[in-house]
Amino acid sequence: MKKLVIIPTYNERENISRMLSKVMSLSGDYDVLIVDDGSPDGTAAIVRERQAEFDGRIHLLERAGKQGLGTAYIAGFRWALERDYDLVFEMDCDFSHNPDDLERLTAAVGKGADVVVGSRYSRGVNVVNWPMSRLLMSYYASKYVRIVTRMPVCDATAGFVCWTRRVLETIDLDAVRMVGYGFQIEMKYSAWKLGFRIDEVSIIFVDRTEGTSKMSSGIFGEAFWGVLKLPFRKIQSQKKLLQR
């Protein structure tokens, strides 16, 4: 089973080399695709230096300028599908997601899940070192999503996710509209509406110690208003669209 971890980056030179070493050390043979949005701090150069060490398991997709988290992941999804990966993971570069938990997400797929969410809120609140204001915003954002959409996911905004190939082949990636953190909600909602099974694996989320957070009020606003529109959208299978 071919597995790919997609990690979007922008100015992550403090974390990128350590993250690559950690993922490469795992027993599950995870390949990595770094999608770098023109980091001026030299993140991509560090990736290129590390590629030769791991026999084609580290890949780099460079884009011009900051184009948004959602578009980075969609570019990564397309890259993965073109190369026949079976499982595709989303993960942050800053170690807020523990790479060791990749194996737990993989195991959940083996138990029948189509999408596996590394969840901060499925068993209480498992977040370390966030200021209370940000924690409350994140927690109640997921509550808000559940109320508006009725989607049975405790951590709808989670960015630590495993997608099976058939889910990514089925979702119409061209129709995904949100580009910031709302992208995470929209993708999960689309998978759920298309009938896929979403499981949550409880994780401990630890705020970054190196580098700078990319969260902004604009990203939050896009997600807030975008969620209100989701129940009124018709979610169609990409396979059905191609058959027309």
SELOVO-123053 format. One record per atom (N, C-alpha, C): x, y, z; residue in three letters. Coordinates in pm, whole numbers, plus 50000, padded with zeros to 5 digits. Layout:
// SELOVO-123053
XYZala...
This chain:
// SELOVO-123053
500854988050000met500005000050000met500895012550000met500745020849897lys501585032749886lys500965044249968lys501805050550049lys501325060950140lys502135073850118lys501395085050111leu502035098050088leu501565108050193leu502505114850257val502215125550352val502445138850282val501395146850270ile501515160050208ile501685170450318ile502725178550306ile503015188950405ile503175202250333ile502205211150344pro502355224550285pro503315232850371pro504145240950306thr505085249150382thr505135263350331thr505355272350425tyr505695286150395tyr506535291050513tyr507825293250488asn508775297750592asn508805287950710asn509245275550680glu509345265350783glu510775259850796glu511765268350774arg513135263550778arg513525258250915arg512885263351022glu513225258551157glu512745244151181glu511745239851104asn511125226951131asn511325216451022asn511545220550898ile511415211450785ile512395199750789ile513655202150819ser514625191250816ser514335180950925ser513985185751043arg513655176851154arg512395168751124arg511415175151061met510185168051025met510465157050923met511245160050821leu511575149950721leu512305138150783leu513245140850872ser513975130050938ser513025121151018ser512085127351087lys511155119751170lys510245110851086lys509635116450981val508725108350898val509485097150829val510685099950782met511475089650717met511865078350813met511885081050942ser512285070951041ser511155061451079ser509925064551040leu508785056251076leu508815043051001leu508185032951058ser508265019551002ser507305017250885ser506365026450862gly505335024050762gly505675027750620gly506925031550591asp507335035350455asp506455046350397asp506415057650466tyr505655069250420tyr506525077850330tyr506045080650210asp506685090650125asp506175104450169asp506915114850132val506535128450169val506535137350045val505495145550034leu505455156149932leu505375169550003leu506385177749987ile506375191350039ile505825200549930ile504755207849963val504205217749870val504585231449925val505585237449865asp506135249949918asp505685261849834asp505125271749901asp504605283749832asp505645294949829asp506775292049767gly507785302449746gly508365308149874gly508635299749973ser509155304650101ser510435312550082ser510465325150125pro511695333150110pro512795329250207pro512475320850306asp513485317050405asp514325305050364asp514105299750244gly514925288650196gly514425274850233gly513145273550269thr512595260450305thr512805250350192thr512485254350069ala512595245049955ala514025240449933ala514975249249955ala516385245649936ala516795234750035ala516285235450156ile516575225150256ile515985211750212ile514765212150159val514135199850110val514975193550000val515435201749907arg516255196549796arg517535190049849arg518115195749952glu519325189950010glu519065176150070glu517845174250128arg517535161650195arg517055150750100arg516605154549980gln516025144749888gln516985133349854gln518245136449833ala519205126249791ala519445115549897ala519095118450020glu519375109050129glu518395097350135glu517225098750070phe516155089150098phe515595082449972phe516385080849871asp516065072149758asp514675074649700asp514385087149667gly513145090449598gly511905090849684gly512035091049815arg510855091149903arg510425105149944arg511275115149919ile510925129049948ile510745136449816ile509615143249803his509295150249680his508995164849711his509175173349612leu508985187749631leu508185193449515leu507115200549552leu506315207849454leu506385222549491leu507035230449407glu507215244749435glu506205253049358glu505595262649429arg504615271549368arg505055285949391arg504595294749306ala504985308749313ala504065316349409ala504585320249525gly503835328549618gly502805320949698gly502255327649801lys501265321549889lys499915320649816lys499455308349794gln498205306249721gln497125299949807gln497405297749934gly496385292550024gly496565277850056gly496195274250178leu496335260550225leu495545250750139leu494295254450108gly493445245350032gly494005242149895gly494475252249823thr495005249849690thr496295241649696thr497055243249805ala498275235149822ala497905220449835ala496905217649917tyr496505203649935tyr495885197849808tyr495065205549739ile494465200449616ile495545197349513ile496555205949502ala497675203049413ala498375190149456ala498515188349587gly499125176049638gly498275163849612gly496955165249628phe496055153949602phe496155149449456phe496165159249366arg496255155849223arg497595148849194arg498655153849254trp499975148049237trp499965133549284trp499325131049398ala499275117549456ala498455108049369ala497315112749320leu496455104249237leu497145100449107leu497885109749051glu498615106948926glu499685096348945glu500125094449069arg501205084949097arg500735072849176arg499435070749177asp498825058349229asp499075055849378asp499035066349458tyr499115064249604tyr497755059549654tyr497785050449751asp496565044649808asp496025052749925asp496935057850010leu496565066050125leu497305079250116leu496575090150140val497155103550132val496845110850262val497875116150325phe497755122550456phe497985137550445phe497255145050525glu497545159250547glu498225160550682glu499265168750689met499925170950818met500675184150817met500685191050931asp501435203450944asp502925200750961asp503715210750930cys505175209350939cys505745212851076cys504915218851162asp505445224951285asp505435215951407asp505155203051389phe505115193151496phe503915194951590phe502945203151551ser501695203351627ser500985189951610ser501205183451498his500765169651476his501965160551497his501795150451579asn502885141051608asn503015131151493asn504135130751423pro504275121351311pro504055106751351pro504325103251476asp504085089551521asp502625085451504asp501715095251508asp500285092251496asp499875088651353asp500765090351256leu500455085851120leu500115070851120leu500805063251202glu500555048851205glu499195045651266glu498725053951360arg497395051851418arg496295055251317arg496495065751237leu495535068951132leu495495057951027leu496655052550993thr496735041550897thr495975029350948thr496135026351075ala495465014751135ala493945016251129ala493435028551144ala491995030851139ala491425027951000ala492205030550896val491775026950761val491625011850750val492525004550814gly492464990050813gly491214984550881gly490554992850963lys489324988851031lys488074993350957lys488264998750836gly487115001750753gly486815016350725gly487605025550779ala487355039850756ala487805043850616ala487055053150558asp487445059150430asp488245071850450asp487925079050557val488625091350598val488895090150747val490105093550788val490435093150931val490935106850973val490305112251078val490645125551128val491425124051257val492615130051264gly493345131151389gly492675142051471gly491895138151571ser490945147251635ser491415152551769ser491305165651784arg491635172151911arg490485171552009arg489255168951960tyr488075170852044tyr487165158552054tyr487585147052003ser486715135352009ser486655129352149ser487665132052229arg487685127452369arg488115139052457arg487185148052483gly487525159952559gly488265169852472gly489145177652535val489945187652464val491415184152484val492095180452374asn493485176252382asn494385185852305asn494505197952359val495335208352298val496285213752404val497555214852368val498585219352462val499195232552414val499295242052505asn500025254652484asn499335264852396asn498065263052366trp497335273552296trp496815283852395trp496805296652359pro496125306452444pro494645303252449pro493995306452560met492595302752580met491705308352469met491995320452422ser491155326552318ser491155318152191ser492325313252151arg492405305352028arg491775291452048arg491975285852167leu491375272852196leu489855273552189leu489285283852250leu487825285352249leu487315287552107leu488035295552029met487625298051891met487615285051812met488655276851826ser488755264351753ser487685254451797ser487515252951928tyr486555243251981tyr485125246651939tyr484775259251955tyr483415263151921tyr483195264351771tyr484265265851695ala484135265351549ala483665251551505ala484235241151567ser483805227551533ser482375224951579ser482005230451695lys480615229251741lys479675236051642lys480075247751597tyr479285255551500tyr479085247551371tyr480145241151324val480045233151201val479065221651220val479115215051334arg478205203851358arg476745208451361arg476505219951420ile475135225151428ile474605228751290ile475435235751211val474985240551081val474845229250979val475815220150977thr475865209950872thr475295196450916thr475225194151048arg474815181251105arg475825170151077arg477005173751034met478055163951008met478575158451141met478595145351160pro478985139551288pro480505138451306pro481175149851302val482625150351320val482935160351430val483655156151533cys483945164851648cys484965175651615cys485905172651526asp486965182151493asp486965184951343asp485965192751300ala485775195251157ala486895203451095ala487595211551177thr488655220051123thr490025213351130thr490085200851173ala491355193851189ala492145193451059ala493455195151072gly494335194650955gly495235182550951gly494935172551037phe495685159951039phe494705149150995phe494785145250867val493745136950807val494375126650714val493765114750710cys494125104550612cys492955102450517cys493225103250388trp492215101150284trp492565088550207trp491575079950185thr491805068850095thr491705073749951thr492335066449863arg492365070549724arg490965072049666arg490065062749701arg488745063249638arg487955075549679arg488215081149797val487545093449837val488035105049751val489345106149735leu489895117249657leu489535116149509leu489355103849461glu488925102049321glu487465105849303glu486685104649410thr485245106949401thr484865121549418thr485515128449513ile485215142649536ile485645150849414ile484775159849374asp485105168849263asp486025179849316asp487325177849302leu488295187349357leu488195201049290leu487705201349166asp487535214149096asp486445222649161asp485535216149234ala484395223249293ala484685228349434ala485835224949491val486175229449626val486455244449621val485755252149704arg485795266749692arg486645273649798arg486685268149918met487405274950025met488905271850017met489725281850040val491165280050021val491945280750152val491345286050259gly492015286750388gly491665274550472gly491525276450603tyr491205265250691tyr489785260150668tyr488925268150604gly487605263350568gly487665251650471gly488775250450400phe488985239050311phe488845225850387phe489375225650510gln489315213250589gln487865209150614gln487035218850644ile485615216150669ile484935211450541ile485185218650432glu484525215650306glu484865201650256glu486105197450268met486505184150222met485815173350305met485795174850437lys485145164850521lys483645164250493lys483045175950476tyr481615176550448tyr481295169550316tyr482105171950214ser481895165550085ser481995150450096ser483015145550167ala483165131150185ala481975125150257ala481505131950361trp480355127050438trp479085126750353trp478835137350277lys477635137950195lys477665127450083lys478845123550042leu478975113249938leu478915099149996leu478695098150126gly478465085150188gly479685077950240gly480825084850247phe482025078150298phe482045078050451phe482715068150504arg482815066550650arg483985074750704arg483685083750796ile484705092150859ile484865087751004ile486055083451041asp486365079951180asp487315090351238asp487275091851369glu488185101051438glu489095093351534glu490365096551530val491355090851621val491825102151711val491685100351841ser492055110951934ser493575113151934ser493985125551918ile495405129151922ile495615140352024ile496855142752059ile497225154352140ile497875164552047ile497295176252039phe497775186951952phe498625196452036phe499855198751994val500785207452068val501135219451981val500945231552032asp501215243451954asp502685243951915asp502945249851799arg504315250751749arg505235257851846arg506505253551848thr507535260351927thr508515267851839thr508515264451709glu509405271151614glu508585276451497glu508985287951442gly508285293651328gly507065301651370gly506285306151271thr505175315251295thr503875309351244thr502795310851322ser501485306051282ser500985313651161ser500215306751074lys499655312950953lys498195316950970lys497625315251090met496215318551115met496005333651105met494835337551048ser494485351651037ser492985353251047ser492515365551070ser491085368051079ser490385365350946ser491085367850835gly490495365250704gly490215350550683gly491135342050728ile490945327550717ile489735323250799ile489625328750920phe488485325351007phe487165329950943phe487145341850886gly485935347050825gly485475338750707gly486415334350623glu486055325750509glu485375313050556glu485925306950662ala485345294550713ala483965296950772ala483805307950848phe482525310750914phe481405312150812phe481605320550710trp480555322950611trp480415311350514trp481535304750485gly481485293450393gly480665281950447gly480735279650577val479985268650639val478475270850624val478035283250634leu476605286250620leu476075282150482leu476955282450383lys476525279250247lys476555264250217lys477315256550294leu477505242450261leu476205234550253leu475275235950348pro474045227750339pro473205230550215pro473455241550148phe472665245150031phe473345241149900phe474535235349912arg475265231149793arg474965216749758arg474955213849630lys474755200249582lys476125193849564lys476415183749645ile477705176949638ile477575165049544ile478315165249434gln478215154649335gln479535147049325gln479405134349292ser480565125849271ser481285129849143ser482595130849150gln483385133849032gln483205122848926gln483045110448970lys482885099448875lys481585101048796lys480515105348863lys479245107448794lys479335119048697lys480095129548737leu480255140948649leu480985137048521leu481965128048534leu482735123848417leu481915115048324leu480885108448381gln480055099648300gln479045107348215gln478845120048246arg477845127848173arg478315131248030arg
